[in-house]
């Protein structure tokens, strides 16, 4: 297990996990988002009690960035980071387990840049994270056991099985985390990978994607899935609008672009 003393994600074993020099404009925008981190677990009273946050919170109108670009309803840049956003990881291949009055979230990723991004995103939400290599040459990112994640585990676990709770929905912040963990460019579309053993999640997750304008085709494991394939110019543009600017560590082809 490799602890991460610096939770910014930028000092994560640079010799093994090199990060490309970030675009200055992208870094500045990411810094503006990061300075407004919400207190852990306070997305809404419902979230603090273990339920789903109110999807209309802070969405009275689309604010604008410093560049004058109008932000998208439910986009990643329209609200502050929250622990409730982590359901985006659970919509994909992320897992949550309970131990006593605590819980831990983990996800296995296939690229070093994803480790950088996820550790930084977790740190923004007040969660310490660590990583370790897996036997199949991937990387397991996991939080510490914490009471903060207990409501998330209670909402998503049915025994040992993972299943979205009633009222589950997606927004830009949640999609951004899912994309960072398991989004794959598959020209002319984009794949959002699912958990291989999470069949109970696939259908409700697909409905949540359709509800935000991202109806996709469910690919079976034998066809390169399980994953939802998002295709079509309008849907891909919608995806890019929702998840916001690419993280500095993400390779350009790995993130949807407005075009």
C-alpha positions as semicolon CSV with decimal commas, in nm:
position;residue;x (nm);y (nm);z (nm)
1;X;0,000;0,000;0,000
2;X;0,140;0,340;-0,093
3;X;0,025;0,631;0,120
4;X;-0,001;0,974;-0,038
5;X;0,128;1,241;0,194
6;X;0,056;1,517;-0,057
7;X;-0,309;1,480;-0,160
8;X;-0,282;1,727;-0,445
9;X;-0,201;1,437;-0,676
10;X;0,094;1,624;-0,830
11;X;0,363;1,447;-0,624
12;X;0,241;1,091;-0,681
13;X;0,573;0,914;-0,749
14;X;0,670;1,140;-1,041
15;X;0,938;0,895;-1,159
16;X;0,677;0,623;-1,212
17;X;0,377;0,840;-1,281
18;X;0,494;1,136;-1,493
19;X;0,237;1,408;-1,549
20;X;0,251;1,615;-1,869
21;X;0,304;1,988;-1,835
22;X;-0,044;2,133;-1,789
23;X;-0,193;2,395;-2,012
24;X;-0,176;2,725;-1,813
25;X;-0,535;2,822;-1,895
26;X;-0,664;2,478;-1,796
27;X;-0,467;2,490;-1,469
28;X;-0,606;2,831;-1,383
29;X;-0,962;2,711;-1,439
30;X;-0,901;2,400;-1,230
31;X;-0,762;2,616;-0,950
32;X;-1,071;2,834;-0,951
33;X;-1,292;2,527;-0,914
34;X;-1,076;2,379;-0,637
35;X;-1,078;2,687;-0,412
36;X;-1,452;2,655;-0,346
37;X;-1,455;2,308;-0,193
38;X;-1,767;2,234;0,010
39;X;-1,747;2,091;0,363
40;X;-1,738;1,713;0,355
41;X;-2,078;1,548;0,356
42;X;-2,281;1,869;0,336
43;X;-2,412;1,856;-0,019
44;X;-2,767;1,883;0,114
45;X;-2,947;1,776;0,432
46;X;-3,064;1,467;0,243
47;X;-2,705;1,374;0,155
48;X;-2,593;1,418;0,514
49;X;-2,866;1,176;0,619
50;X;-2,754;0,920;0,362
51;X;-3,001;1,007;0,086
52;X;-2,960;1,167;-0,254
53;X;-2,896;1,544;-0,288
54;X;-3,156;1,777;-0,432
55;X;-3,077;1,793;-0,807
56;X;-3,202;2,152;-0,827
57;X;-2,955;2,288;-0,573
58;X;-2,761;2,594;-0,694
59;X;-2,909;2,566;-1,041
60;X;-3,118;2,883;-1,055
61;X;-2,930;2,996;-1,363
62;X;-2,621;2,906;-1,567
63;X;-2,324;3,114;-1,442
64;X;-2,044;3,214;-1,675
65;X;-1,672;3,142;-1,662
66;X;-1,406;3,413;-1,668
67;X;-1,375;3,346;-2,040
68;X;-1,742;3,433;-2,088
69;X;-1,849;3,076;-2,176
70;X;-2,190;2,997;-2,034
71;X;-2,189;2,697;-1,804
72;X;-2,426;2,405;-1,854
73;X;-2,705;2,312;-1,615
74;X;-2,580;2,018;-1,405
75;X;-2,226;2,072;-1,543
76;X;-1,912;1,999;-1,340
77;X;-1,836;2,370;-1,303
78;X;-2,177;2,475;-1,168
79;X;-2,140;2,346;-0,812
80;X;-1,881;2,279;-0,545
81;X;-1,720;1,937;-0,496
82;X;-1,914;1,710;-0,259
83;X;-1,881;1,357;-0,122
84;X;-2,214;1,288;-0,294
85;X;-2,029;1,319;-0,627
86;X;-1,861;0,984;-0,557
87;X;-2,172;0,803;-0,679
88;X;-2,022;0,873;-1,023
89;X;-1,750;0,619;-0,942
90;X;-2,010;0,371;-0,821
91;X;-2,207;0,415;-1,143
92;X;-1,896;0,278;-1,313
93;X;-1,656;0,016;-1,177
94;X;-1,608;0,170;-0,831
95;X;-1,681;-0,037;-0,521
96;X;-1,773;0,052;-0,164
97;X;-1,741;-0,176;0,140
98;X;-1,841;-0,130;0,502
99;X;-1,650;-0,206;0,820
100;X;-1,831;-0,131;1,144
101;X;-1,941;0,232;1,138
102;X;-1,706;0,319;0,850
103;X;-1,677;0,254;0,478
104;X;-1,412;0,263;0,208
105;X;-1,444;0,337;-0,164
106;X;-1,207;0,186;-0,421
107;X;-1,170;0,166;-0,797
108;X;-0,920;-0,010;-1,024
109;X;-0,797;0,202;-1,316
110;X;-0,591;0,123;-1,623
111;X;-0,366;0,430;-1,654
112;X;-0,137;0,635;-1,433
113;X;-0,302;0,966;-1,523
114;X;-0,628;0,839;-1,375
115;X;-0,452;0,782;-1,041
116;X;-0,337;1,146;-1,038
117;X;-0,681;1,279;-1,119
118;X;-0,875;1,061;-0,875
119;X;-0,641;1,120;-0,581
120;X;-0,672;1,495;-0,638
121;X;-1,051;1,475;-0,672
122;X;-1,080;1,274;-0,350
123;X;-0,856;1,522;-0,168
124;X;-1,087;1,806;-0,278
125;X;-1,362;1,624;-0,090
126;X;-1,156;1,581;0,226
127;X;-1,076;1,212;0,168
128;X;-0,728;1,066;0,206
129;X;-0,641;0,816;-0,065
130;X;-0,371;0,563;-0,146
131;X;-0,289;0,346;-0,444
132;X;-0,111;0,022;-0,523
133;X;-0,030;-0,173;-0,841
134;X;-0,243;-0,474;-0,925
135;X;-0,130;-0,809;-1,061
136;X;-0,270;-0,726;-1,404
137;X;-0,058;-0,410;-1,428
138;X;-0,338;-0,172;-1,338
139;X;-0,369;0,053;-1,032
140;X;-0,606;0,026;-0,736
141;X;-0,704;0,363;-0,587
142;X;-0,881;0,355;-0,251
143;X;-0,979;0,583;0,033
144;X;-0,921;0,514;0,399
145;X;-1,205;0,369;0,602
146;X;-1,405;0,668;0,723
147;X;-1,742;0,746;0,876
148;X;-1,790;1,005;0,603
149;X;-1,858;0,730;0,348
150;X;-2,094;0,524;0,562
151;X;-2,413;0,693;0,424
152;X;-2,290;0,624;0,070
153;X;-2,236;0,256;0,150
154;X;-2,573;0,224;0,322
155;X;-2,750;0,376;0,020
156;X;-2,574;0,161;-0,242
157;X;-2,524;-0,180;-0,082
158;X;-2,783;-0,457;-0,073
159;X;-2,588;-0,709;0,129
160;X;-2,263;-0,734;-0,062
161;X;-2,421;-0,632;-0,395
162;X;-2,406;-0,278;-0,532
163;X;-2,725;-0,117;-0,663
164;X;-2,822;0,248;-0,723
165;X;-3,072;0,377;-0,466
166;X;-3,409;0,526;-0,556
167;X;-3,367;0,876;-0,692
168;X;-3,017;0,811;-0,827
169;X;-2,919;1,065;-1,090
170;X;-2,610;1,187;-1,271
171;X;-2,472;1,537;-1,316
172;X;-2,149;1,689;-1,443
173;X;-1,947;1,636;-1,126
174;X;-2,049;1,271;-1,104
175;X;-1,986;1,208;-1,473
176;X;-1,646;1,374;-1,445
177;X;-1,538;1,123;-1,181
178;X;-1,678;0,830;-1,380
179;X;-1,498;0,952;-1,691
180;X;-1,171;1,000;-1,501
181;X;-1,189;0,644;-1,369
182;X;-1,328;0,452;-1,666
183;X;-1,401;0,669;-1,970
184;X;-1,239;0,554;-2,294
185;X;-1,235;0,723;-2,633
186;X;-1,378;0,479;-2,888
187;X;-1,401;0,678;-3,213
188;X;-1,644;0,792;-3,326
189;X;-1,785;0,763;-2,974
190;X;-1,694;0,740;-2,606
191;X;-1,717;0,442;-2,372
192;X;-1,816;0,469;-2,006
193;X;-1,714;0,139;-1,850
194;X;-1,926;-0,041;-1,592
195;X;-1,847;-0,288;-1,316
196;X;-1,824;-0,639;-1,463
197;X;-2,010;-0,794;-1,169
198;X;-2,264;-0,512;-1,127
199;X;-2,542;-0,629;-1,358
200;X;-2,806;-0,488;-1,123
201;X;-2,661;-0,143;-1,182
202;X;-2,646;-0,141;-1,559
203;X;-3,010;-0,065;-1,638
204;X;-3,068;0,212;-1,377
205;X;-2,735;0,372;-1,471
206;X;-2,844;0,369;-1,836
207;X;-3,167;0,546;-1,742
208;X;-2,971;0,809;-1,550
209;X;-2,750;0,869;-1,855
210;X;-3,055;0,911;-2,078
211;X;-3,206;1,157;-1,830
212;X;-2,914;1,397;-1,884
213;X;-2,917;1,363;-2,262
214;X;-2,658;1,085;-2,289
215;X;-2,861;0,783;-2,394
216;X;-2,609;0,515;-2,488
217;X;-2,588;0,162;-2,618
218;X;-2,512;-0,104;-2,357
219;X;-2,224;-0,318;-2,477
220;X;-2,211;-0,672;-2,345
221;X;-1,880;-0,811;-2,213
222;X;-1,826;-1,013;-2,531
223;X;-1,851;-0,689;-2,734
224;X;-1,592;-0,499;-2,532
225;X;-1,810;-0,408;-2,235
226;X;-1,972;-0,394;-2,002
227;X;-1,995;-0,029;-2,093
228;X;-2,227;0,235;-2,232
229;X;-2,123;0,364;-2,572
230;X;-2,210;0,730;-2,628
231;X;-2,225;0,826;-2,994
232;X;-2,357;1,111;-3,206
233;X;-2,227;1,463;-3,235
234;X;-2,493;1,616;-3,009
235;X;-2,448;1,360;-2,732
236;X;-2,070;1,382;-2,740
237;X;-2,090;1,760;-2,720
238;X;-2,332;1,724;-2,429
239;X;-2,086;1,493;-2,254
240;X;-1,803;1,742;-2,304
241;X;-2,019;2,026;-2,171
242;X;-2,118;1,829;-1,861
243;X;-1,773;1,704;-1,756
244;X;-1,596;2,035;-1,817
245;X;-1,234;2,102;-1,906
246;X;-0,990;1,811;-1,900
247;X;-0,774;1,767;-1,589
248;X;-0,409;1,871;-1,646
249;X;-0,292;1,508;-1,618
250;X;-0,536;1,372;-1,877
251;X;-0,403;1,308;-2,229
252;X;-0,596;1,512;-2,484
253;X;-0,747;1,210;-2,669
254;X;-0,876;1,066;-2,340
255;X;-1,118;1,351;-2,270
256;X;-1,420;1,462;-2,474
257;X;-1,373;1,796;-2,642
258;X;-1,620;2,061;-2,752
259;X;-1,621;2,069;-3,131
